[in-house]
Amino acid sequence: MEKIFFFVVCYCLLLLTPFTVLALERFDLVTTREMKQLLEEREKGLTDFILVNTLDEMIYRDSYIPGSINIPLSRFDAFNHRLGTNKDKLIITYCMGYR
């Protein structure tokens, strides 16, 4: 029984891994250096984007990037109005890091 359980868990993990990789390929990752440059450009009026912290409000209040807004992923439907109506505006999200 333990061998079957182990096999099923391993098989499921193997199936999920390609989907996880494919999901991440849909988005561009922004490095810390690039983010700093984007924030400087936004401050100068050279670019415009929305920076969204997706962590819970308590964590956001403790540690956030200045100029970001908080839309907790767990309550996205209640706060998505903060994104505005411009569907073409660049949206950059962040949380505790990429793992």
N, CA, C and O atoms as a Tinker XYZ file with bonds, in Angstrom:
   396  protein
     1  N      0.816000   -1.203000    0.000000    73     2
     2  CA     0.000000    0.000000    0.000000    64     1     3
     3  C      0.854000    1.259000    0.000000    63     2     4     5
     4  O      0.545000    2.221000   -0.703000    81     3
     5  N      1.933000    1.258000    0.790000    73     3     6
     6  CA     2.818000    2.419000    0.848000    64     5     7
     7  C      3.479000    2.667000   -0.497000    63     6     8     9
     8  O      3.664000    3.815000   -0.900000    81     7
     9  N      3.839000    1.583000   -1.199000    73     7    10
    10  CA     4.487000    1.734000   -2.503000    64     9    11
    11  C      3.527000    2.361000   -3.506000    63    10    12    13
    12  O      3.930000    3.201000   -4.311000    81    11
    13  N      2.277000    1.963000   -3.462000    73    11    14
    14  CA     1.276000    2.531000   -4.379000    64    13    15
    15  C      1.081000    4.012000   -4.076000    63    14    16    17
    16  O      1.039000    4.830000   -4.995000    81    15
    17  N      0.964000    4.361000   -2.814000    73    15    18
    18  CA     0.797000    5.761000   -2.425000    64    17    19
    19  C      1.991000    6.586000   -2.901000    63    18    20    21
    20  O      1.815000    7.666000   -3.465000    81    19
    21  N      3.195000    6.087000   -2.677000    73    19    22
    22  CA     4.412000    6.776000   -3.096000    64    21    23
    23  C      4.418000    6.979000   -4.613000    63    22    24    25
    24  O      4.766000    8.055000   -5.099000    81    23
    25  N      4.030000    5.935000   -5.358000    73    23    26
    26  CA     3.990000    6.015000   -6.812000    64    25    27
    27  C      2.984000    7.074000   -7.272000    63    26    28    29
    28  O      3.279000    7.867000   -8.167000    81    27
    29  N      1.817000    7.084000   -6.670000    73    27    30
    30  CA     0.771000    8.052000   -7.042000    64    29    31
    31  C      1.241000    9.479000   -6.768000    63    30    32    33
    32  O      1.047000   10.363000   -7.603000    81    31
    33  N      1.851000    9.711000   -5.616000    73    31    34
    34  CA     2.347000   11.048000   -5.283000    64    33    35
    35  C      3.419000   11.477000   -6.280000    63    34    36    37
    36  O      3.374000   12.599000   -6.785000    81    35
    37  N      4.368000   10.616000   -6.566000    73    35    38
    38  CA     5.435000   10.935000   -7.524000    64    37    39
    39  C      4.864000   11.204000   -8.915000    63    38    40    41
    40  O      5.287000   12.139000   -9.596000    81    39
    41  N      3.923000   10.398000   -9.322000    73    39    42
    42  CA     3.310000   10.569000  -10.638000    64    41    43
    43  C      2.601000   11.913000  -10.728000    63    42    44    45
    44  O      2.725000   12.614000  -11.732000    81    43
    45  N      1.866000   12.273000   -9.698000    73    43    46
    46  CA     1.157000   13.564000   -9.677000    64    45    47
    47  C      2.143000   14.724000   -9.727000    63    46    48    49
    48  O      1.903000   15.705000  -10.431000    81    47
    49  N      3.222000   14.628000   -9.009000    73    47    50
    50  CA     4.237000   15.684000   -9.028000    64    49    51
    51  C      4.865000   15.832000  -10.411000    63    50    52    53
    52  O      5.124000   16.944000  -10.870000    81    51
    53  N      5.103000   14.714000  -11.060000    73    51    54
    54  CA     5.663000   14.771000  -12.411000    64    53    55
    55  C      4.682000   15.404000  -13.391000    63    54    56    57
    56  O      5.093000   16.134000  -14.293000    81    55
    57  N      3.412000   15.137000  -13.227000    73    55    58
    58  CA     2.409000   15.730000  -14.104000    64    57    59
    59  C      2.271000   17.226000  -13.879000    63    58    60    61
    60  O      2.093000   17.975000  -14.839000    81    59
    61  N      2.348000   17.674000  -12.641000    73    59    62
    62  CA     2.149000   19.082000  -12.325000    64    61    63
    63  C      3.336000   19.956000  -12.719000    63    62    64    65
    64  O      3.149000   21.123000  -13.062000    81    63
    65  N      4.526000   19.428000  -12.678000    73    63    66
    66  CA     5.721000   20.217000  -12.949000    64    65    67
    67  C      5.693000   20.896000  -14.320000    63    66    68    69
    68  O      5.961000   22.096000  -14.387000    81    67
    69  N      5.389000   20.204000  -15.407000    73    67    70
    70  CA     5.354000   20.897000  -16.707000    64    69    71
    71  C      4.318000   22.017000  -16.745000    63    70    72    73
    72  O      4.559000   23.056000  -17.360000    81    71
    73  N      3.168000   21.822000  -16.097000    73    71    74
    74  CA     2.147000   22.862000  -16.092000    64    73    75
    75  C      2.607000   24.081000  -15.312000    63    74    76    77
    76  O      2.316000   25.213000  -15.700000    81    75
    77  N      3.314000   23.865000  -14.229000    73    75    78
    78  CA     3.843000   24.975000  -13.446000    64    77    79
    79  C      4.832000   25.775000  -14.270000    63    78    80    81
    80  O      4.790000   27.005000  -14.271000    81    79
    81  N      5.714000   25.094000  -14.966000    73    79    82
    82  CA     6.689000   25.769000  -15.818000    64    81    83
    83  C      5.985000   26.533000  -16.927000    63    82    84    85
    84  O      6.340000   27.677000  -17.211000    81    83
    85  N      4.996000   25.919000  -17.557000    73    83    86
    86  CA     4.256000   26.599000  -18.617000    64    85    87
    87  C      3.529000   27.827000  -18.089000    63    86    88    89
    88  O      3.474000   28.851000  -18.770000    81    87
    89  N      2.979000   27.742000  -16.905000    73    87    90
    90  CA     2.272000   28.890000  -16.324000    64    89    91
    91  C      3.227000   30.057000  -16.102000    63    90    92    93
    92  O      2.871000   31.207000  -16.358000    81    91
    93  N      4.428000   29.771000  -15.631000    73    91    94
    94  CA     5.400000   30.840000  -15.392000    64    93    95
    95  C      5.911000   31.443000  -16.691000    63    94    96    97
    96  O      6.298000   32.612000  -16.710000    81    95
    97  N      5.923000   30.684000  -17.769000    73    95    98
    98  CA     6.401000   31.196000  -19.044000    64    97    99
    99  C      5.458000   32.227000  -19.638000    63    98   100   101
   100  O      5.851000   32.954000  -20.550000    81    99
   101  N      4.247000   32.314000  -19.158000    73    99   102
   102  CA     3.283000   33.290000  -19.658000    64   101   103
   103  C      3.610000   34.699000  -19.204000    63   102   104   105
   104  O      3.080000   35.664000  -19.755000    81   103
   105  N      4.471000   34.834000  -18.210000    73   103   106
   106  CA     4.755000   36.130000  -17.627000    64   105   107
   107  C      6.244000   36.421000  -17.677000    63   106   108   109
   108  O      7.075000   35.514000  -17.615000    81   107
   109  N      6.562000   37.696000  -17.788000    73   107   110
   110  CA     7.957000   38.115000  -17.707000    64   109   111
   111  C      8.302000   38.364000  -16.247000    63   110   112   113
   112  O      7.509000   38.950000  -15.509000    81   111
   113  N      9.472000   37.925000  -15.834000    73   111   114
   114  CA     9.949000   38.194000  -14.487000    64   113   115
   115  C     10.739000   39.493000  -14.510000    63   114   116   117
   116  O     11.514000   39.740000  -15.434000    81   115
   117  N     10.542000   40.320000  -13.494000    73   115   118
   118  CA    11.226000   41.601000  -13.373000    64   117   119
   119  C     12.260000   41.471000  -12.267000    63   118   120   121
   120  O     11.933000   41.096000  -11.141000    81   119
   121  N     13.496000   41.777000  -12.588000    73   119   122
   122  CA    14.551000   41.705000  -11.577000    64   121   123
   123  C     14.481000   42.916000  -10.669000    63   122   124   125
   124  O     13.788000   43.889000  -10.967000    81   123
   125  N     15.199000   42.853000   -9.567000    73   123   126
   126  CA    15.240000   43.974000   -8.636000    64   125   127
   127  C     15.804000   45.212000   -9.327000    63   126   128   129
   128  O     15.288000   46.315000   -9.150000    81   127
   129  N     16.841000   45.033000  -10.095000    73   127   130
   130  CA    17.453000   46.154000  -10.819000    64   129   131
   131  C     16.461000   46.768000  -11.808000    63   130   132   133
   132  O     16.343000   47.990000  -11.896000    81   131
   133  N     15.754000   45.921000  -12.546000    73   131   134
   134  CA    14.753000   46.421000  -13.497000    64   133   135
   135  C     13.627000   47.152000  -12.780000    63   134   136   137
   136  O     13.144000   48.179000  -13.254000    81   135
   137  N     13.206000   46.611000  -11.621000    73   135   138
   138  CA    12.132000   47.258000  -10.864000    64   137   139
   139  C     12.563000   48.638000  -10.384000    63   138   140   141
   140  O     11.790000   49.594000  -10.451000    81   139
   141  N     13.775000   48.739000   -9.910000    73   139   142
   142  CA    14.295000   50.026000   -9.455000    64   141   143
   143  C     14.296000   51.030000  -10.604000    63   142   144   145
   144  O     13.913000   52.187000  -10.427000    81   143
   145  N     14.730000   50.582000  -11.780000    73   143   146
   146  CA    14.758000   51.454000  -12.946000    64   145   147
   147  C     13.345000   51.878000  -13.349000    63   146   148   149
   148  O     13.112000   53.046000  -13.662000    81   147
   149  N     12.408000   50.936000  -13.341000    73   147   150
   150  CA    11.020000   51.266000  -13.674000    64   149   151
   151  C     10.440000   52.282000  -12.701000    63   150   152   153
   152  O      9.743000   53.208000  -13.115000    81   151
   153  N     10.721000   52.119000  -11.409000    73   151   154
   154  CA    10.220000   53.068000  -10.413000    64   153   155
   155  C     10.815000   54.458000  -10.634000    63   154   156   157
   156  O     10.113000   55.461000  -10.503000    81   155
   157  N     12.099000   54.520000  -10.967000    73   155   158
   158  CA    12.737000   55.807000  -11.251000    64   157   159
   159  C     12.125000   56.454000  -12.494000    63   158   160   161
   160  O     11.890000   57.662000  -12.513000    81   159
   161  N     11.869000   55.657000  -13.526000    73   159   162
   162  CA    11.252000   56.171000  -14.750000    64   161   163
   163  C      9.825000   56.641000  -14.489000    63   162   164   165
   164  O      9.387000   57.646000  -15.050000    81   163
   165  N      9.104000   55.917000  -13.640000    73   163   166
   166  CA     7.737000   56.327000  -13.302000    64   165   167
   167  C      7.750000   57.651000  -12.546000    63   166   168   169
   168  O      6.900000   58.511000  -12.775000    81   167
   169  N      8.702000   57.808000  -11.658000    73   167   170
   170  CA     8.830000   59.049000  -10.886000    64   169   171
   171  C      9.103000   60.246000  -11.796000    63   170   172   173
   172  O      8.646000   61.356000  -11.525000    81   171
   173  N      9.854000   60.013000  -12.880000    73   171   174
   174  CA    10.176000   61.073000  -13.840000    64   173   175
   175  C      9.074000   61.267000  -14.873000    63   174   176   177
   176  O      9.152000   62.177000  -15.699000    81   175
   177  N      8.047000   60.419000  -14.834000    73   175   178
   178  CA     6.952000   60.517000  -15.795000    64   177   179
   179  C      7.253000   59.880000  -17.138000    63   178   180   181
   180  O      6.550000   60.143000  -18.113000    81   179
   181  N      8.276000   59.053000  -17.210000    73   179   182
   182  CA     8.658000   58.412000  -18.462000    64   181   183
   183  C      7.888000   57.127000  -18.751000    63   182   184   185
   184  O      7.785000   56.709000  -19.904000    81   183
   185  N      7.357000   56.512000  -17.722000    73   183   186
   186  CA     6.586000   55.276000  -17.882000    64   185   187
   187  C      5.466000   55.260000  -16.855000    63   186   188   189
   188  O      5.509000   55.975000  -15.854000    81   187
   189  N      4.481000   54.447000  -17.115000    73   187   190
   190  CA     3.360000   54.348000  -16.182000    64   189   191
   191  C      2.979000   52.876000  -16.026000    63   190   192   193
   192  O      2.862000   52.153000  -17.016000    81   191
   193  N      2.792000   52.453000  -14.827000    73   191   194
   194  CA     2.387000   51.077000  -14.541000    64   193   195
   195  C      1.764000   51.037000  -13.151000    63   194   196   197
   196  O      1.870000   51.987000  -12.376000    81   195
   197  N      1.121000   49.931000  -12.858000    73   195   198
   198  CA     0.545000   49.700000  -11.531000    64   197   199
   199  C      1.375000   48.615000  -10.866000    63   198   200   201
   200  O      1.571000   47.536000  -11.426000    81   199
   201  N      1.855000   48.909000   -9.678000    73   199   202
   202  CA     2.637000   47.951000   -8.907000    64   201   203
   203  C      1.741000   47.412000   -7.800000    63   202   204   205
   204  O      1.276000   48.167000   -6.946000    81   203
   205  N      1.501000   46.108000   -7.819000    73   203   206
   206  CA     0.542000   45.483000   -6.918000    64   205   207
   207  C      1.238000   44.500000   -5.981000    63   206   208   209
   208  O      1.910000   43.570000   -6.425000    81   207
   209  N      1.068000   44.719000   -4.688000    73   207   210
   210  CA     1.523000   43.785000   -3.665000    64   209   211
   211  C      0.350000   42.847000   -3.398000    63   210   212   213
   212  O     -0.738000   43.307000   -3.053000    81   211
   213  N      0.556000   41.534000   -3.554000    73   211   214
   214  CA    -0.545000   40.574000   -3.434000    64   213   215
   215  C     -0.606000   39.883000   -2.080000    63   214   216   217
   216  O     -1.333000   38.904000   -1.913000    81   215
   217  N      0.150000   40.384000   -1.118000    73   215   218
   218  CA     0.160000   39.784000    0.210000    64   217   219
   219  C     -0.992000   40.319000    1.058000    63   218   220   221
   220  O     -1.628000   41.309000    0.695000    81   219
   221  N     -1.254000   39.670000    2.173000    73   219   222
   222  CA    -2.299000   40.137000    3.076000    64   221   223
   223  C     -1.976000   41.537000    3.575000    63   222   224   225
   224  O     -0.814000   41.943000    3.618000    81   223
   225  N     -3.012000   42.263000    3.948000    73   223   226
   226  CA    -2.864000   43.667000    4.336000    64   225   227
   227  C     -1.887000   43.867000    5.495000    63   226   228   229
   228  O     -1.136000   44.843000    5.503000    81   227
   229  N     -1.886000   42.972000    6.458000    73   227   230
   230  CA    -1.002000   43.106000    7.610000    64   229   231
   231  C      0.469000   43.055000    7.171000    63   230   232   233
   232  O      1.292000   43.830000    7.657000    81   231
   233  N      0.786000   42.150000    6.265000    73   231   234
   234  CA     2.156000   42.044000    5.765000    64   233   235
   235  C      2.489000   43.256000    4.900000    63   234   236   237
   236  O      3.601000   43.780000    4.962000    81   235
   237  N      1.533000   43.696000    4.100000    73   235   238
   238  CA     1.736000   44.873000    3.252000    64   237   239
   239  C      2.086000   46.092000    4.099000    63   238   240   241
   240  O      3.030000   46.816000    3.783000    81   239
   241  N      1.334000   46.322000    5.168000    73   239   242
   242  CA     1.597000   47.478000    6.028000    64   241   243
   243  C      2.990000   47.433000    6.643000    63   242   244   245
   244  O      3.597000   48.475000    6.891000    81   243
   245  N      3.489000   46.246000    6.885000    73   243   246
   246  CA     4.806000   46.097000    7.503000    64   245   247
   247  C      5.940000   46.283000    6.501000    63   246   248   249
   248  O      6.986000   46.835000    6.843000    81   247
   249  N      5.740000   45.827000    5.269000    73   247   250
   250  CA     6.826000   45.844000    4.300000    64   249   251
   251  C      6.256000   45.921000    2.889000    63   250   252   253
   252  O      5.642000   44.968000    2.409000    81   251
   253  N      6.460000   47.053000    2.230000    73   251   254
   254  CA     5.966000   47.218000    0.870000    64   253   255
   255  C      6.897000   48.142000    0.089000    63   254   256   257
   256  O      7.689000   48.884000    0.669000    81   255
   257  N      6.788000   48.082000   -1.216000    73   255   258
   258  CA     7.544000   48.979000   -2.079000    64   257   259
   259  C      6.737000   50.268000   -2.182000    63   258   260   261
   260  O      5.563000   50.226000   -2.549000    81   259
   261  N      7.341000   51.416000   -1.865000    73   259   262
   262  CA     6.610000   52.684000   -1.979000    64   261   263
   263  C      6.039000   52.871000   -3.384000    63   262   264   265
   264  O      6.717000   52.620000   -4.380000    81   263
   265  N      4.804000   53.307000   -3.447000    73   263   266
   266  CA     4.125000   53.491000   -4.723000    64   265   267
   267  C      3.325000   52.283000   -5.165000    63   266   268   269
   268  O      2.688000   52.307000   -6.218000    81   267
   269  N      3.353000   51.225000   -4.366000    73   267   270
   270  CA     2.575000   50.037000   -4.715000    64   269   271
   271  C      1.202000   50.115000   -4.056000    63   270   272   273
   272  O      0.996000   50.859000   -3.098000    81   271
   273  N      0.280000   49.341000   -4.585000    73   271   274
   274  CA    -1.045000   49.213000   -3.973000    64   273   275
   275  C     -1.184000   47.787000   -3.474000    63   274   276   277
   276  O     -0.491000   46.881000   -3.936000    81   275
   277  N     -2.085000   47.602000   -2.528000    73   275   278
   278  CA    -2.290000   46.274000   -1.953000    64   277   279
   279  C     -3.587000   45.677000   -2.466000    63   278   280   281
   280  O     -4.665000   46.234000   -2.260000    81   279
   281  N     -3.475000   44.543000   -3.131000    73   279   282
   282  CA    -4.642000   43.744000   -3.528000    64   281   283
   283  C     -4.327000   42.317000   -3.102000    63   282   284   285
   284  O     -3.699000   41.571000   -3.854000    81   283
   285  N     -4.757000   41.928000   -1.901000    73   283   286
   286  CA    -4.465000   40.566000   -1.430000    64   285   287
   287  C     -5.041000   39.529000   -2.390000    63   286   288   289
   288  O     -6.203000   39.617000   -2.788000    81   287
   289  N     -4.240000   38.570000   -2.747000    73   287   290
   290  CA    -4.672000   37.534000   -3.674000    64   289   291
   291  C     -5.912000   36.813000   -3.157000    63   290   292   293
   292  O     -6.783000   36.429000   -3.937000    81   291
   293  N     -5.991000   36.631000   -1.838000    73   291   294
   294  CA    -7.128000   35.925000   -1.247000    64   293   295
   295  C     -8.426000   36.741000   -1.323000    63   294   296   297
   296  O     -9.511000   36.191000   -1.136000    81   295
   297  N     -8.321000   38.046000   -1.596000    73   295   298
   298  CA    -9.511000   38.902000   -1.661000    64   297   299
   299  C     -9.521000   39.721000   -2.949000    63   298   300   301
   300  O     -9.988000   40.860000   -2.967000    81   299
   301  N     -9.003000   39.134000   -4.021000    73   299   302
   302  CA    -8.854000   39.861000   -5.276000    64   301   303
   303  C    -10.172000   40.454000   -5.769000    63   302   304   305
   304  O    -10.203000   41.601000   -6.214000    81   303
   305  N    -11.251000   39.692000   -5.696000    73   303   306
   306  CA   -12.534000   40.178000   -6.197000    64   305   307
   307  C    -13.003000   41.432000   -5.475000    63   306   308   309
   308  O    -13.654000   42.285000   -6.079000    81   307
   309  N    -12.684000   41.556000   -4.203000    73   307   310
   310  CA   -13.121000   42.718000   -3.430000    64   309   311
   311  C    -12.278000   43.959000   -3.713000    63   310   312   313
   312  O    -12.740000   45.078000   -3.488000    81   311
   313  N    -11.057000   43.783000   -4.200000    73   311   314
   314  CA   -10.147000   44.915000   -4.372000    64   313   315
   315  C     -9.714000   45.174000   -5.816000    63   314   316   317
   316  O     -8.947000   46.105000   -6.060000    81   315
   317  N    -10.180000   44.387000   -6.768000    73   315   318
   318  CA    -9.694000   44.549000   -8.145000    64   317   319
   319  C    -10.057000   45.901000   -8.756000    63   318   320   321
   320  O     -9.472000   46.288000   -9.768000    81   319
   321  N    -11.003000   46.624000   -8.169000    73   319   322
   322  CA   -11.343000   47.961000   -8.670000    64   321   323
   323  C    -10.160000   48.919000   -8.553000    63   322   324   325
   324  O    -10.118000   49.934000   -9.249000    81   323
   325  N     -9.204000   48.610000   -7.686000    73   323   326
   326  CA    -8.013000   49.450000   -7.523000    64   325   327
   327  C     -7.125000   49.447000   -8.763000    63   326   328   329
   328  O     -6.252000   50.304000   -8.903000    81   327
   329  N     -7.340000   48.503000   -9.652000    73   327   330
   330  CA    -6.542000   48.427000  -10.873000    64   329   331
   331  C     -6.960000   49.457000  -11.908000    63   330   332   333
   332  O     -6.217000   49.712000  -12.855000    81   331
   333  N     -8.125000   50.050000  -11.747000    73   331   334
   334  CA    -8.603000   51.029000  -12.719000    64   333   335
   335  C     -9.265000   50.353000  -13.902000    63   334   336   337
   336  O     -9.502000   49.145000  -13.896000    81   335
   337  N     -9.557000   51.142000  -14.909000    73   335   338
   338  CA   -10.290000   50.630000  -16.069000    64   337   339
   339  C     -9.438000   50.499000  -17.319000    63   338   340   341
   340  O     -9.887000   49.912000  -18.304000    81   339
   341  N     -8.224000   51.028000  -17.307000    73   339   342
   342  CA    -7.339000   50.962000  -18.471000    64   341   343
   343  C     -6.790000   49.543000  -18.620000    63   342   344   345
   344  O     -5.911000   49.125000  -17.866000    81   343
   345  N     -7.312000   48.815000  -19.593000    73   343   346
   346  CA    -6.914000   47.413000  -19.805000    64   345   347
   347  C     -5.522000   47.281000  -20.438000    63   346   348   349
   348  O     -4.951000   46.190000  -20.454000    81   347
   349  N     -4.981000   48.375000  -20.953000    73   347   350
   350  CA    -3.678000   48.328000  -21.608000    64   349   351
   351  C     -2.528000   48.706000  -20.674000    63   350   352   353
   352  O     -1.363000   48.612000  -21.062000    81   351
   353  N     -2.835000   49.125000  -19.475000    73   351   354
   354  CA    -1.800000   49.564000  -18.543000    64   353   355
   355  C     -1.023000   48.359000  -18.015000    63   354   356   357
   356  O     -1.602000   47.322000  -17.690000    81   355
   357  N      0.284000   48.516000  -17.938000    73   355   358
   358  CA     1.145000   47.467000  -17.417000    64   357   359
   359  C      0.876000   47.264000  -15.931000    63   358   360   361
   360  O      0.809000   48.227000  -15.168000    81   359
   361  N      0.724000   46.009000  -15.527000    73   359   362
   362  CA     0.522000   45.659000  -14.122000    64   361   363
   363  C      1.664000   44.742000  -13.712000    63   362   364   365
   364  O      1.911000   43.713000  -14.341000    81   363
   365  N      2.354000   45.132000  -12.645000    73   363   366
   366  CA     3.438000   44.316000  -12.101000    64   365   367
   367  C      3.015000   43.880000  -10.708000    63   366   368   369
   368  O      2.679000   44.716000   -9.870000    81   367
   369  N      3.029000   42.585000  -10.460000    73   367   370
   370  CA     2.658000   42.076000   -9.142000    64   369   371
   371  C      3.892000   41.548000   -8.427000    63   370   372   373
   372  O      4.851000   41.090000   -9.048000    81   371
   373  N      3.840000   41.626000   -7.113000    73   371   374
   374  CA     4.925000   41.037000   -6.317000    64   373   375
   375  C      4.380000   40.522000   -5.008000    63   374   376   377
   376  O      3.305000   40.916000   -4.557000    81   375
   377  N      5.153000   39.626000   -4.406000    73   375   378
   378  CA     4.789000   39.082000   -3.110000    64   377   379
   379  C      6.068000   38.822000   -2.327000    63   378   380   381
   380  O      6.910000   39.716000   -2.236000    81   379
   381  N      6.246000   37.645000   -1.764000    73   379   382
   382  CA     7.417000   37.356000   -0.948000    64   381   383
   383  C      8.602000   36.848000   -1.771000    63   382   384   385
   384  O      9.645000   36.514000   -1.209000    81   383
   385  N      8.455000   36.789000   -3.069000    73   383   386
   386  CA     9.561000   36.360000   -3.897000    64   385   387
   387  C      9.216000   35.163000   -4.761000    63   386   388   389
   388  O      8.219000   34.475000   -4.540000    81   387
   389  N     10.047000   34.940000   -5.728000    73   387   390
   390  CA     9.881000   33.833000   -6.659000    64   389   391
   391  C     10.576000   32.607000   -6.095000    63   390   392   393
   392  O     11.732000   32.686000   -5.678000    81   391
   393  N      9.892000   31.487000   -6.078000    73   391   394
   394  CA    10.480000   30.258000   -5.546000    64   393   395
   395  C     10.451000   29.181000   -6.595000    63   394   396
   396  O     10.901000   28.063000   -6.345000    81   395
